Structure formats: C-alpha cells, structure tokens
Amino acid sequence: MTERKYFGESPIHPGILIRERFIVPSGKKPADLCRDQSGISEPQLSKVLNGKAKVTAEIARNLGHIFNVSPMIFLELQNRYDLSLAEQKAQLREREVRRNMERPA
C-alpha cells in the first residue's frame, strides 16, 4: 500500500484512508459492515468512503467499535484533513493579497 501524505498539495479525504487502511485489509465489503450491526447506514458509510461526507463523532465511535480501535483515530484523520484544507485556503488568500500589493497603482 502506498503511503500518502496528510498535508501538502492534495489532502486525502479520511474516507479514502479508512477504506485503504481498515476496510480493504479486513476483507469485508462496506455493505457487510453495515449489516453487521455497526450502527452506520450503508448510504452514510458510502458517502464517507467516497469523500462526500465528514467523519462525525458518531461514525468514528461506530468504526472504532467495528475495528476494535480508538474512535480518536478516525476523528484525527478528519481533523488533519480539515486542517489541510484550511491551510490551503489561507495560502491562496495570502498569495492573492501579495499579488494585489504588487500591482502598480
């Protein structure tokens, strides 16, 4: 499995990391996890795994229970992703301000 960066030009949505690091190695399909009394609906899990929804505290708790790990792992993935996006936005704003300051009046 290729190691991906959390920070940088292209932050990786936590759903992708959850799929690669937890679901694929478990050998189960996402639909199987939902049927196994996970407390997560299939559409909800699908949205997370496809990068369309955030990992909420409830989802993190349920995933932690399924994989027998701390829910904080999943919340940390989401926090790092959110921080990466915020950092990118800030850098874009800073570049725009510098460009505007460099333009002749």
MARMI-741555 format. One record per residue (C-alpha): residue in three letters; y, z, x. Coordinates in steps of 0.1 Angstrom, whole numbers, plus 5000, padded with zeros to 4 digits. Layout:
BEGIN
ALAYZX;...
//
This chain:
BEGIN
MET500050005000;THR503449915014;GLU505850205018;ARG509150135000;LYS512550295007;TYR514150524982;PHE517650434994;GLY519150115005;GLU519949774991;SER517249774963;PRO516350114950;ILE512850124935;HIS512650254899;PRO510450564897;GLY508150394872;ILE507150144898;LEU506350424923;ILE504450614896;ARG502350314889;GLU501650244926;ARG501050594938;PHE499450764908;ILE498150534882;VAL496550254903;PRO494750494926;SER493450684896;GLY491650374884;LYS492950424849;LYS495050194828;PRO498250324814;ALA496850284778;ASP493950514788;LEU496250784800;CYS498050774766;ARG494750804747;ASP493651104769;GLN495951354751;SER498751304776;GLY501551364751;ILE503151034761;SER503150744738;GLU502050404751;PRO505350234745;GLN507150524761;LEU505050514792;SER505250134794;LYS509050144794;VAL509050394823;LEU506450194843;ASN508349874838;GLY511650024849;LYS513250024814;ALA513450394808;LYS514050714828;VAL511550974837;THR512551264814;ALA511651624819;GLU509051594791;ILE507551284807;ALA507451454841;ARG505751754826;ASN503051544810;LEU502551324841;GLY502251644862;HIS499551774838;ILE497651444839;PHE497651414877;ASN497551784884;VAL500751784905;SER504151944901;PRO506351774875;MET509151814900;ILE507651514920;PHE508451284891;LEU511851434884;GLU512651394921;LEU511751024921;GLN514150984891;ASN516951184908;ARG516650984941;TYR516750654921;ASP519850764901;LEU521550884933;SER520750544950;LEU522350364921;ALA525450594921;GLU525750534959;GLN525650154954;LYS528350174927;ALA530550384949;GLN530150154978;LEU531049854956;ARG534250034944;GLU535250124980;ARG534849764991;GLU536949644962;VAL539649894970;ARG539749785006;ARG539849414996;ASN542749484973;MET544649675000;GLU544149385025;ARG545549125002;PRO549149015010;ALA551749134985;
//
